[in-house]
């Protein structure tokens, strides 16, 4: 399936539109950057010139580029509502990463800040309440910095494919993308020099490497680099000197390092300092900066001290100046978390949320302590001094009360709060107050443009996703960890499930509950919440593998929620919980799906207080684990329940008989579908055109219905690189919302159905998409084998010894399907064969009332690619099976005895007789020609059991089983599952349970 996988992975790996310029444009971009830097260094600045002014027009085409002609207002320009080119477009990011710094950008006319949010960097204009989302990373952003003039923004990550991206802040265009700067673990800290020409990066490996890059040229290697000895601690902060780009400093919790570099050589020194240096407690270092003069340096600690570093007397006068800790100043009683410079002031932020300004003599000049903030995480000052900060507008706190000029600044706290401080009047304006702990759930209002989200910090917020404003919020103090939320279909109630097992049903508008106490019928975490279609029932599922149902009852003139019953209906975790409607009435029906492969339906009508009854219990899988379910839309005369599993398959289950009516290949984007929902039909779209949204481990996708296994009908992209926990869709079908869990973020994705249909059309029509799922396509060996086996079955069905005229047909009987799929290397179980035959047999029964008894080649190809395993059996899967079933030998490798293997194959899964087992092994060991039972019994006139004893070794290792018995290629232990899977066209994949 390589061709189809490549087509699917194009949505995931192609970053050319968002993360890096095209190869042919790279040189032009870098020339523009160099030109811009030269203009700024000469006193000119592109930000002061608008397009169309009297600036000379160069002959170079780069003059007309967006980067060259952009101004500071370009970023705030209104987005054009053009045709969307992607099925899903990131529209808004709700949340902030509190561990990353926040930077103030262009606030001369507008209040704009730059911060990180999961794997996306956000430029947020508070004045117009708009965002520009900088997308390019596939892993969470680990560090950020900005240039002195705020023109260039830099982001980096620590993922497997680590990137460093330099963005133009005026346009949001990536002007340079640096790949694998630190392949040993990504980037943990970075900084730009004062002239913005050089970039320094610090690796996150066990042995950290510091690199200097001239990012404006085309070289892919650093100017110089040096490895840091691990004894100096993990360096997490680095900075250039304010006067000399060839000097830097960095610090860990225990050491401050000073660097010098020139002509490709980089050196560093680590001055000794401890509690014995000044006979006082120094404390753990938090941040360090160079003095404005560029000679001295300061470091602050979590003990409230400031360490002054100065040039050691007698050291060289050039760049290689030795530094020494000369003073330890107890600056304040509270731990200092942030240290920065603003003009001539030394500015600190501490654990009490206070911001203090000191002069060069470390005298306290001014402070801000009245904002009632949590510990400060970062402080960033405006690029320009605004008119409100004019001389004489405020005084310092000294006895002389001298005039004080301070820039406005933006600060962030460890509790994900973002505040802008206007120094005129000491006014603090809250810009953002987001979730500080895991955000696992999101729910959309069924009739209004509202989306609710709750986190483990106890914060529940409801946003208007059209105006991007907070409508209401509430903080829970007793039961803090919000695990799941759900609106009822009428939009009157909002149910909240907590990790403590408590359930609260709130008024959807006020977020207040009618009852004083929560429903507490479980001590286990609530994982699922769902309302019935008429809002008369609420069902919950918890980690205790139990389902609890509440009912809306009438007491007098009021309706109140009452506990109905609870049932431990599963012995493994519950994967999904779903309400539906009875086919012959309007009564609700409730189903739960467990990892135990059981689909349970509850009898709500006969259930009574403290007694929740089960109506039916069906096992729907043999070996795969179901992951989620949804009601299939009425696209056919039959009514189906759609169930996804961890083997990348989707099954249509008849809602009445619970029979598997169809098995289809699902999205194969790295991990199975973990949750799905049917997108509500849009008002201006054809109601017969339906679509589905889904999430995998880290991706969100959309799928065209009806399902048929066509891989081009599905599109997905990375939404939360640390894992997505939940999704929901807006009532009008325009947006999908995903919650990222650990990254504390909710993303809003705009859906473009036209783009999705366009992507599907690129895969071809009719059978073309399915041919791509065959190894080699229509011209490959597998397709030719299919044709040969298909026509051979016609000869076999008519009798191989017949002398009559052959009746050539395009169909074969259904009874021949098992023989063909096995000849092609796919060995399904008897249950899977029954499902395959029933799928064809009943395909037209609902419309015609007749069975289908034969199948043509095209339908067989669809049946084959949808039912066969999506991927080959991996080495890890086989090794795990041997670890469980076998015992270690003298080399520590798991070994299974011959008797144990034969007994396991007969007693577990689908039972096999001695005769059937011998037939399988004789076929695998090439002792039979056609694999028929009659031939197996007469091969060499030997007893099959004696033959197995003579051919199978007494002790069987994994390599023996895979290579000698199953015929797989040699095992390569170092390969990961994706690369070390066993596969071959004919024969192909096989598993222990399928033999």
N, C-alpha and C positions, 0 to 999 in steps of 0.2 A: 504493500500500500504506500510505497514511497512517493508516488506522484501525487496522490491525494493529500498525504501528510505535508508535502512541500507546499501545496496550494493552501492548506489550512494554516500552516505556520507562517505564511506571508503576512498575516494580520498581526502576528506576535513579534516577529523579529525585525521587520522592516522599520527602521527608525529614521529613514531619510527625510520624511516630511516634518519630523518634530525634533530630532535630536542632533542632526548633523547636516551640513550643507553637502551638496553633491560633489563628487570628486572633481569635476571640471570647474566648480565654482570655488574650491578651497583657496587656491592661490589668490583669486580676486578678492575674496573676503579678507584674507590676511593683509593684503596690500591696503585695503580700506582701513583696517584696524591700525596699521602702522601710520597711515596718513592722519587718522584721527588723533592718535597719541602725539604725533609731531605737532599738530595744530594746537593741542591743549598745552603742550610744553612750551610752545612759543607765545602763549598768551591768548590764542584764539580758541574758540570752542564751537563745535557744530551745534551745541544746544542753544547758542545765542543767535543762530541764524536760521530762519525759516526757509523752506523751499521757495524759490522764486525771488529771492532777494538779489542784490547786486553782486553776489559772490561770483568770481570768475568761473566760467564753465570750462572744465578740463576736457581734453580730447579722450581721456580714458573713460570707458563705458561705466566704470565703477562709480562715477559721479551720480549716475541716475539710480544707483541701488538704494534700497530702503534704508540700509544701515547708514550710508553716507549722508543722505538727505533728511534723516529723521531728526526730530526735535524732542524736547522733554514732554511735549504735549501729544506726541504720536502714540505713546502708550495709552493715553486716555481716550483716544479716538473711539467712536462708536463702532461696535462690531457690525460687519455687513452680514445681513441675513441672506447669504447666498445658498446655493445648492450644496447640501452636505455630501462629502465624498466618502464618508465612512459610515457603516451601519450604526456605530455608537461613537458619540463625541462627548468628551468630558465637558460638562457645562459649569459645574460649581464644586468647590471643595469645602466641606463643612468640617472644620477641625484645624489643629495646629500641633506641631511637634514641639513640646516645651523644652526638650533637651537641646534644640538648636537655637542659635541667636536670631534675633529679629533686627532688621536694619531699616532705618529711616531713609527714604529715597527723595523724591521731588516734592517738597512741601512748601515751596514758595507760593504757589497758587492752589495747590491741592495737597491733601494729606495722604501720602502713599507709603506703604511699608512692604517689606520683602521678608518672607518667612518660608519655612519648610512644612510640608504636609505629606506624610508617607513618602512615596517615590516622586512626588510632584513638588516643584517650587512655585510659590504663589506671590504675585505682585498684586496687592490689594489696595485699591483706591477707595478710601473711606468716604471721600467727598461725594463721589458718584455711586458708591456702593457697587463697585464692579471688580472683577478679578481678571487677571491674565494668567493663565496656567501654563507653566513651562514644563513640558513633558519631554522626556528623553531617557530617564533612568528606568531600569527594570528592577532595581532594588531600592530600599528606603534611602533617602538622602542622609548622609552621615555627617557632612560638614558643609559650611557655606561661608562666603566672604564677598565683599564688594570693594570696588576701587575707591580711591580717595574722592574722585569727582562723581561717584555713583553712576558712572556710565556703564561699567562692566560688572556683571554678576557672575559668580562662580559657584558651581555645585559639584559635589562628588558623592560617591556611595561606596559601600563595602561589599557589594555582591560578588557573585562568581565572575561576572563580566563587568568588572568595575569600570566606571566612566568618570571623567572630569569634563565638565561642559562649561564653556565661557559664553555667556549670553549678552546680547545688546539690550540694555535696560529700556531703551526708547521704543524698540520694536518687538522685543521678545524673541528675536531671531538668534539661534545658536551660531556664533561666528567661529567657534573652534570646538571640536570634540576630540578628546585624548583618550585612547583606548588602552586598557591594561597598563596604566602608569605604575600600579603596584599590584602585580598579579598574585603576590603572596597573601593578600587579604583585603585589598582596597585601601581607601584613604580615610584617615581619622582626623586630620587637621590640614588646613591650607590657609594661605594669605597671599595678597598681592602687594608688590612694592609700591612706594608712594607715587612713582611715575607710571604705574600700571604695566610696566614692561615685563617684569619677572613675576613668576608664580612659584611658590614653594608648596610642596606637598609632603605630608608625613604618612608613611605606610602604617597599616594596622597589623602587620605580621608579628610573629614572635620576636624576630629581630627587626626592629623598625628601621626603615630607610628614609632619609630625607633627601628630596630631589629639588633642584632649581631648574625651572623651565623658562625659556624665552618663547612664550606662547604665541607671539606675533609672527614667527617665521614658520617654515614648513618642516623643520626638523622634528623627528619623532623620538629623539633621545634627549635626555636632560643635559643641561649645560654642565652640571656636576652633581655628585651625590655622595652620601656618606652613611654608613651603618651606625646605629646607636647601640651601645652595649646595654644589654638587658639590666645590668645592675643600676642603671640610672632611672629605672622606672619607666612606666608607659607614658610617653610624651603625648599629651592631648591638646596642647595649645602652642601655637607658633606665630611669630610676628616679625616683620621687617623693621629695621631701624627707620626712624622718621627722616633722617638726613643722609643715610648711606645705604643704598640697596645691596651692598656687599656684606652687610652685617645683619644677623638675625638672632633671635632668642626663642627658646621653647621651654616648657616646663612640664613636669609630671607632679605627682603628689609630693615627691621627696627631693627632686633635683631641678635646678634651673641650668639649662645649657646655653652657651653662647657660641655662635657660628661665625666664621669668616670664609669667604670664597672669592676666588679670582683665577681666571685663566684655566677653568676646568677643574680646579682643585678646591675641595671643601674640607675644612677642619672644624672641630668643635672642642670646647673645654667645659669641664663640669666642676665649678668651684665647690670645695667642700663646705658643707654647712650642716649643723645639727643642733640639738639642744645644748651641746657643750660649747658651741661657738661663742655665744653671748651669755652663757650660764642662765639661759631662760628658755621657756618652751617656745619654739618657733611655730609649730603647727604645720598642717598639710597645705602645700601651695595650691592656690586656685587659679590665679592668672598673673601674668607679668607683662610689662610694657617698657619701652625705652623712654627716657626723658626727652623732652622737646629738643634739647641740645644734641641728642644722639649719642652722648657719651655715657651718662649714668643710666641706670635701669632700676625699676621697682618691681617687687613681687609682693603680693598680699596672701595671707593665709587664713584658714578657717578658725584660727585662734584670735583673729582680729589684729594681727601684727602686720607691719610693712617692713620688708627687707630692702635696704638700699644697697645697690651694687655699683661699684665705682672701679675705674681703671687702676690696676695695680701699679704702684710706683715703680719706675724703672723699666716698664714694659715698652715694647716697640711703639714707635709713633705712627706706623702705618695701620692698615686695617686689622692686623693681628694683635689686638690689644687684650691682654689678660685681665679678667674681671675678678673682683673679690667682694664678699659681703662685708660692708664697712659699718653698717648700723642696723639695729633692730628697734623699730619704733612701734610702741604699743598704740596704734592709731585709734582703736575703739574696743569696747568690751565684747562686741558681738562679732561672730565670724563674718569675714568679708568674702563674698562670692564673685564679685565683678570688679575689675579695675580697668579704667580707660582714661584717655586724655581728651580734653576739649579746650582748644586754644591753650591758655596757660594754666588751666586748672587740672588737678588730679581728682578724678571722680571715682567714687566707690559705691557699690551696692551690697547690702548685707542680708543676713538671714532674717532680720526683722522687717524687711521690705523698705528700709530707709535708703535714700540716696544722698550722699554727702559730697561737698565740693571743698577741696583744699588748695591753697596756693602752693608755690614752689618751696615754701618753708614749712609745709605741712600744717599750716594754721587753718582751722575750720572757717570757711568763708560763708557757706550757706548749706542748708540741708532741707530735705523734704521727708517728713516723717508722719504726715497726717493722712496718708492715703489708705492706710489699713491694708497693706499688701502682704502677700506671702514672700518667701525668699526670692530675691532678685536673680534672674537667670542671665539677662543681658541688658545693656544700655547702648542706645545709638542716638547720636545727635544729628540735627538737621545740617544739611550741606551749607545752607546760607543762614545768616542771622536775619530773622524777620523783623518787620517794622515794629512789632509789639515788644521786641527785645531791645529797644533803643536805649541809649545811654540816659541814665537818670530815671528810668522807669521803675527801678528797684534798687535797694541798698543791700550791702553785705551785712553780716551779723557781728562785725567787729565794733569796737567802741567808736571808731571814726565814721562808721556808716558810710563808707565810700560807695559811689555809684557802681553797680554791678551789671555786667552784660553777659548773659548766658543764653545759649541757643536752646530752642525748644528740643525736646528729646522724647524718644519712644523707649519704653522699657517692657520687658516680659518677665513673668514669674514662673516658678516651677509648677504652679497650678494652672498653667495654660491660660493665663490672663495677659492681655496686651493692652497697655495704657499709653496714651499720648499726654505729655505734660506740657502745658503752655505756661512758660515761666512768668508771663505777665498775669499776676494775680494767683499764681500757683494753682492753676486749674488742671485737674486730672480728668481726662476724657477716656472712658473705657471703650476700646475699639473691638475687642473680642474677649469672650469668656467661654472657653470650650471645655471639652471633657478631658480629664487628666488621667483617667484609668481606662481599662479596656472597654471599647464601645462595640457591643455584640449584636445589637438589634436595631431595626428600622422598620417603620410601618407607615403606609400612606393612607390618608383619609379617603373614604370611598366616594365622596361627592364634592370635595373642595380641594384646592391646590395646597394641601398641608401635608407635611411629613414630620413624624415624631421619631425621636431617637433617644435611647437611654443607655447609660454606661454603668460600670461597677462603682463609680464614685457617687452614685445615687442621684445624678443629675438627669432629669427628663426635660427635653426641650422640644417644642413644636415650632417649626419654621413654615413660613409661607414661601414656597420654592419659586414662585413667580416674582415676587418683590424682594426676595432674599432678606427677609426680616424675621425676627423672632416674635411669634405670636403669644406664646405663653411658656412658662417653665416652672419647674418645681424640683426641690431637692429633698430626697428622702433621707431621713437620719436613722430611723430604727432599722428598717430593711434597706440597706444601701445598694447592694449589688444587683442592678437591674439586668436580667438575663434575656427576657423576651417581652415583646409588647404586641398588641393586636387591636385594631379597630373592629367594631361590629359592622355589619353591612349597611346599617342605617346611619352610622356616624354619630350615634348618641353616646356610646361607651368606648372607653379605652382601657383594656385589661393590661395589667403589668404583672409579670412573673419574676420572682426574685431567686437568687441563688440559695437563700435560706429555706425555700419551699413555700414561702408566703405568696398569696395572690391578692391583688387589689384591683377592684373595678372602679374606674374613675369616670367622672363626667368629662366628656371629650373636650368641652370648652374651658371649664375652670380647672381641670386636673385635680379636683377634689373628690373624695369618696363619700358615699352616702353613709356607709357603716363606719363606726369609730375604729373597729378592729379589722385586721386583715383576715382573709381565709387562710387558715394554717392547718391543712390536712396532710401535709407531707414535710419531712425533714430533709428531703432531697431537692436538688436544684431543679427548678422548672425550666424545661427546654423547649416546649411547644405550647402555643396558645392558639385557639381557633374558635370562632363563633359559627353558629348555624346560620343558614340563609335568612331565617326569620328573626334572628337575634333572641331566640328563646332559650338557647343552650350555649354554654361555654365549656369547652373541654381543654384540659391541660395534660401534658405528659412530663414526667420527671426522670431524673437519672436513677431513681429506684425502680424503673421499668414498670411503672404503674400509670394508668389513665384515670383522671378524676373529672367528673362532670358536675357542673352547676346549672341550675335551672332558674329562669326568671318567673317568679310567682307573684300573684296579685294578693296583696293584703289591704283590704279596705279599698281605698281609692288610689293606692300607690302600688308600684311594681318594685319588688325587691328580689335580690339574688339569693338563692338558697342552695345549700349543698345537696346533691342528689345521691351520688355514690362514687365508689372507687374500686378499681380492679387491677391486680397484678397480672396482666394478660400476656406478658412477654418474659422470657428468661434471659434475653440479651437486650442491649439498649434500644430504645424506641427511636426510629429514624424519622418518622413523619406521622402527622395527625391531620385528619381531613374530614370535614363535614360535606355531605352531599344531600340530594333530594331523592326520595323514593320515586321509582318510575311510574307507579300506578297511583300516586297521591302526592300531596305537598308536604308530607311528613319528612323531617330531617333524618338522615342516616349518618352514622359516625364510623370511621374506619381508622385503624392504627397499623403502622408498618414497622416491623422490628428487624434488627440485625439477625435475629433467629430465623429469618426467611418466612415469617408467618404474617399473613394479612388477617387481621381480626376485625369483625364487624360486631357492633354492640346493638342490643335490643333496647332502644330508648323508650319505646312505647310501653313495654312491660316492666321496665326497671322502676324501682320504688326507693324510698328513702333508705340510704345505707346499703343498697343492693343494686349494683350495676351489672346487668346481665349481658352475656355474650350470645350473639345470634349465630355466628359462624366463625370458623377458624380454618384457614387454608394455607398450605405450604406452597409458595409460589416460585421457589428457586431450589436447585439441587446443590450447587457449590458456590455460586456467586452470592454476594451480600447486597440486598436492596439498599438504596441510599435515599430515595425520595419518591413521591408520587404526586399526581395531579389529575383532575378530571379532564379527559380529552374532549375538545369542543365537538359539537354535533356536525361533523363533516361527513358522516356516513349514517346509514339507517340504524346501525348498531351503536350501542352506548358502551364506551370503553373507559377504563381506568389506566392511566399511563404510569408505568413504574420503571425507574432507572436503577441500574445496578453498578457495582464497582468493576465489572468486566467490560465497561463501555457499551453496554447494550441497553435498549429500551424495549419494554414489552407492553403490548396492548392487551389488557385483561377484560374479558366480558364482565360487565358489572353484575350480571345475574348469575351466570354459571361459574364465574371465576376461572373460566378456561383461558389459557394463553392463546390468543387469536393471531398474534403477529409478534415477531422478534425483529428488531431493527438495530442497525449500527448507529450508536449515538455519537456525540461530539468526542473527538480524540485529541484534546488539547493538553496533553501532559498529565491530566488527572481526571478521574470520573466526575460526572455531574453529581453535585451534592445537594442541590435544591433547584427546583424549577417552578415556573408559574406561567399560565396562559395570559398573554397581554390582552387587555380589554380592547375591543374593536374601536377604531377611530371613527368619528362621525362622518368624515369626508372620504372614508375608504370603503371599498367593497366589503360588506359584512361577511361574505363567504371566504375572504382572505384572512386567515388567522395566523398568528405568530406566537412563539414561545420565548421566554427569557429564562436563562439558567446561569448558575455559577458553578465553577469547579473549585479546586483548592485555592487558586489565586487569580482566576480569570472570570470575566462576565461575558456572556454571549447571547446572541439572538438566533432563532431558528425559524425557518419557514415551515408551516404546516400545509398539507398533511405530511407526516413523517414517512420517508421511503428509503432511508439509508444513504441518500445523496449527500456526500460531504460538503459540497459547495453551497448547500442551502443553509449552512451554519457558519457563523462568524464569531470570533471571540478575541479578546485582548486582555492584557494584564490590568487588573483593577486595583488589587491590593497585594503587593509583593510578599507581605508577611502572612497572607492568608485572608480570605474573605469569609465572613461568618454568616451573613444574612443578605437578603435582597427583597425588594418589593417594587411594585410598579404603580405609577400614578393612575388615577381613576380614568383619565382620558387617553391612556396609552402612549403618552408622549415622552415620559421619562422613566428610567430605571434608577433605583437608589440601592447602593451597596454599602454595607457596614464592614469595616476592616478589622474589628476586634482589637488586636494588640497595637495597631497604629493609631487608634483613637480617632478615626476619620470616617466620615460618610461622603461618598462621591455621588454626584448627580450626573447621569448619562442621558443625553438626548438621543432619541431613536430616529433613524432615517430609514424608513422601509423601502424607499426608492433605491437607496444605496445597497441595501441588503439584496433586493431583487436583481440589481445590476451585478453584484458579486456572484449570485447564483447563476446568472446567464453566462458568465465567463466559463463555467464548467462544461458547457455544451448542453445539447438537448437529448431527449430520449435516453438511450443507453450509454452515451458517451461518458457521463460521470462514473458509471459503474465499471466501465472498462478500465478506467484509471486505477480502480481498486485492485485490479489483477496485476500480479507481477509481470511486467513487460507489456501491459496493455493488451489491445486487441491483436497485436502482432507478436505477442510473447508466447513462450512455451506453454504456460498454463492455459491460455485460451485454446491453443491447438489441442492440448490434452483433453480439455472439456468437450470440444467438438468430436474428437475420436471416441471418447468414452460414451458420449451421448448417442452416437450412431451405432456403436457396438451394442448398447443396451437394446436398440431396436432389433438387431440381429439375434441377440440373446433371447429377447421376448418372443420372437417368431420361431425360435428353435435353431440352434447352431448347425444341426444336421439336416435341416429341411432343404429339399430340392425344388420347392415351389418358387414362383416368381416373388421377389421381395417387394414388400409394400413400403416404400420410402415415405417417411412422415417427418414433420417438424416437432412432434411430441413424443414423449415417452410416458409409460404408466408411472403413477406415484410410487408403486411398489419398487421401482428401480432406483429411486432417489438415494436410499441408504448405500447401495453399491457404488454409485457414482461418486458421492462425497467421500467415501472411504478410499476409493481409487485415487482421488485427488489429494489425499493426505490429511483429510479432516475426519477425525474419529469421534463423532458425537455419541452421547449416551443414548440408551433406549428412550428415555423421556424426551431428550432433545429431538430424536428422530420422530417421535410421535407429534411433538409440537410442529416440526417442519411439515409433516404430512397434513396435519390438521389445518395449518395455515393456508395451504393450497386447497384442501378439500372443502373448507367452509368459506372460501373467499367470496363466492357469489351467492351463498345460501340465503342471506338476508334479503337479497333483491329478487332472486329467481326461485328459491326454495329447492334448488337442485345442488348436488355435490359435484365438485370438479375432480375428475379421476386421472387426468394426465397433465403434463406440464411441458412447455416449450423451452428452448434453449435460453432465450432472454429472461424469462421468469426464473429459470433455474439459476442463472448467474446472480440475479438479485437475491434469491433465496440463499445462495452459497455465501456471498460476501456479507450478508446481514447476520448469518448464523455462525460462521466460523469465528474463532477467537480473533479479537482485534489486534492482538500482538502475540508473538511466539512465547513459548514457555521460557521464562528467564532462568538463568543459573541460580539466582537467589531463591526462587520459588522451589526448585528441585532440591537445593541444598537444605532449605528449611524443612522440607518433607523428610529428608533423610535424617536430619537432626532430631526430629520428633519420633520417628519410627525406629531408628537404628541406635547402635551403641558405638562409642569411639573404639578404634583399633589401637594398635601400639603406636601409630603415627598421629593419633588424635583425630583421624578422619572418621565420620560416621559410616557404619557398615550395617547392612541388613542381611540376615541369613536367607538362604533360598526358601526354607520352609516358612519363615515369617513373611516374606514377600508374597508368596503364593497364598498364604492364609489371609493376608491383609487385602489382597485384590479380590478374594472371594467373599470376605465377610463384611467389608466396608463399602459404602456407596451402593450401587446396584449389584446385587448378588449374581455371581457367575458360577456355573457348574464346572466340574473338572474338565469336561469335554470342551466347553466354551473357552476356558482359560488356556487349555493346551492348544486349541485352534489359533488363538491370538498369538501365542508365543511362537508357534510353528510358522505362522505367516511372517512375523517380524524377523524370524531367523532364516527366512527364505527356504522353508521346507515344503511349501505348497505353492501351486502355480496361480490359481485364481482366488484362493482364500475360501473356497466353498467347503462345507463341512464334509461332504463325501470324499473329496480329495484328501483332506487332512487325515481322515481315518485310514487311508490306504497308502500313505506315503511310506515307502520302504517296508511296508507291512510291520511297522513297529508300534508298540504300545506308546501313546502320547505321553503318559506319565514317565515312562522309562526314558523317552526321548528328552524330556525336559531335564531329568536328572543328569543325563549325559551331556547336555549342551549348556546348562546354566551352572555357573560356578557356585561353590558352597557358600561363599561370602560375596556379597554384591556391593560394590562401592558406587558412589554417584557417577563417577566417570564411566564405569563399566555399564551401568544401566543406561546412561545417556548415549554413549558412543557405540557399544557393541550390540545392545539390544534394540534401542529405539532408532539408531542410525543417525544421531545428531552429529554435527561437526564437533571437533575437539573442543573441550572446555578451556576457556581462558579466565582464570580466577580473578585477574585484576580488572576485568571489564565491568562497568556498571550494568544494571538490568537492561537499559535500552540498547546497549551495544553488545552485551553478552547473551542475548536471547538466542535460543535455538530455532532455526527456521530453514526450510528448504522447500522449493516449489512442489515436488512430488517425490516422496511423501513429505508432509509438512508437520504442523504443530500437533502435539499430543500431550495429554496430562495423565497423571496417575489415575484420576477418577474417570477418565474417558476410555481407558483400555478395556 
